[in-house]
Amino acid sequence: MMKFSYRNIYRNSQIKLVLSVLVSGLLIASCSNSDSKTTTTDSSPIVTPVTTIATQVFKNGAIYTVNEQQPWATAIAIKDNKIIYVGNNDNINNYIGNATKVTDLNGKMMMPGFHDVHIHPIESGSDNTSFLLNTDENNAENFIDVIADAAQSNPNAEWLIGYGHSIFTLLDANRSPLAIIDQAVADRPVIIMEQTSHSMWVNSAALARAGIDKNTPDPLGGIIGHDPQTGELNGLLIDNAGNIVMDLAMQPTTMSMQRDYDGLVQYTLPELAKNGITSIVDARSFWQRDDHLTWLKANENNALTVRVDVGLWLYPNDDDDVQIAQLKQLYSNNDNSLLHFNQIKLYADGILINTTAAMKDAYNFDLLGIAGNKGLNYFTQQRIEKYISALEPQGFDFHIHAIGDRGIHEALNAIENAGSEQGRHRITHVEIVDPIDIPRFAQLNVTADAQVAGDFTQPEFWHDNDEFIGAVRADNLIPIKSLHNAGARITLSSDWSVSPFNPFIGLQNAVTRAPQELTLAQAIQAYTINSAYVMRQEDKVGSIEVGKLADLVILDRNIFDIDVNTIKQTKIMMTLLDGKIIYQR
């Protein structure tokens, strides 16, 4: 059992001095540090002898550093890719030479680049989906023409792959979902991912290709749907049952991998830069579909415009020892590379609206037809412990999907029993947290990774879950304030494409979701220095400090000076990665 306490990650790497002397002809800048919380006060520079001329200088700005020892500055200097000065306008002139590029911020706000440590950049950006269904459609019969048209438009596709419906539209249909989809396409397999990604709608040809009939047992972490009256298959595959069939549909081909690459490089990466995101974690990299090769290709082609940690997907149905050996072979953590394969992504449970999130008490309403249903486990606590014990020493950190209070409790238990101080593990989603587990995040140094960019996570929508878990349990979803107050490290992320990756939407929602809100400063920390910690790069980025790399963004307004309900209107004016401009508005 591991024993350690919460460690403060905000360490000031410089000795703060207040002096003004001339030593050997070198001017040493000085100014007292400011503890002002307004954006108009000029914070002091960290005292640094001027021994070099900057390649870039930014001045006359409201520079929010996310450095608690020096929260605000008006000017910074950069030499190549590193920050060499953080301070005021008067002293910045000492770093300016004939070749220095000087940018006048004209009062605009600058801050560290954003991190999104739970995003699906290949899945969500790829053009491998043949068609989209209307999320708001409430009559499943109206999907028939869309699916049939997709079949006609893609005559050579071995599998037709779609996305977008709600599972409740299918469950509310008068006919079996299987009969509806078979009417649309009967001669080749069709699979459609539901909007949450936690169920699939398939036709009879897809079921046959997967070898599934009405007597096939449910796989680990999944449910094969049956008609409750007849016992026949109904075309619905819940959670991992659907993932298994999607793995068949998404077997990599030359064309599919090119589409993945093009989507990543031509769409996703430019959009991330446009939104000020300079570091990400791929939160579910299907290495058996060769997703890792797409990342490697982008890296080899110098196409990456973000720092990337890849979370390698843990397959529930694979042999543990074989999978552990394979994952060890994929591990890489080159300090000089933008790309690392150093995280493991696994699901402890499902989701609330499928009644598959692992709960301590039974659901009030059961979608699965299981008496006393308390949700399911993709991985049990014991198996999670086995993987942590085997892979943490290699250098892997674990990114564990857990939504229900039982799933979260078991994930914390697994980390406590199998982890060590070496691990920087986190639990993502943290929707229903038992109060007894809230202090354990800090005690075990487990980061709470939350997604609040989707409106459905706001308090006014919490009671949409009353039907499933009752009003009491539904009344405190994603308790980020309680977790923060208990000492937990909070990160905020998008889970794109479930929610938009625009960080200003996440920031606005984070600070307006009382009673479980954060302050703006806390929310920014969650998107920057806290997330840098879980990517093991807090010594390099995540705050604006001398010696750190110049991953920076310029905003069109100062978000500390505006109505919090307008934060999401903020635009990025410029994004820099490693001192290079990767986006300019």
Buried (B, 14 or more C-beta within 10 A) or exposed (E): EBEEEBEEBBEEEBEEEEEEEEEEEEEBBBBEBBEEEEBEBBBBBBBBEBEBBBBBBBBBBBBBBBBBBBBBBBBBBBBBBBBBBBBBEBBBEBBBEEEBEBBEBEEBBBBBBBBBBBBBBBBBBBEBBBBEBEEEBEEBBEBBEBBBEBBEEBEEBEBBBBBBBBBEBBEEBEEBBBBBBBBBBEEBBBBBBBBBBBBBBBBBBBBEBBEBEEEEEBBBBBBBBBBEEEEBBBBBBBBBBBBBBBBBBBEBEEEBBBBBBBBBBEBBBEBBBBBBBBBBBBBBBBBBBBBBBBBBBBBEEEEBBBBBBBBBBBBBBEEEEEBBEBBBEBBBBEEEEBBBBBBBBBBBBBBBBBBBBBBBEBBBEBBBEBEEBBBBBBBBBEBBBBBBBBBBEEBBBBBBBBBBBBBBBBBBBBBBBBBEEEBBBBBBBBBBBBEEBBBBBBBBBBBBBBBBBBEBBBBEEBEEBBBBBBEEBBBBBBBBBBBBEBBBBBBBBBBBBBBBBBBBBBBBBBBBBEEBBBEBBBBBBBBBBBBBBBBBBBBBBBBBBBBBBBBBBBBBBBBBEEEBEEBBBBBBBBBBBBBEEBBEE
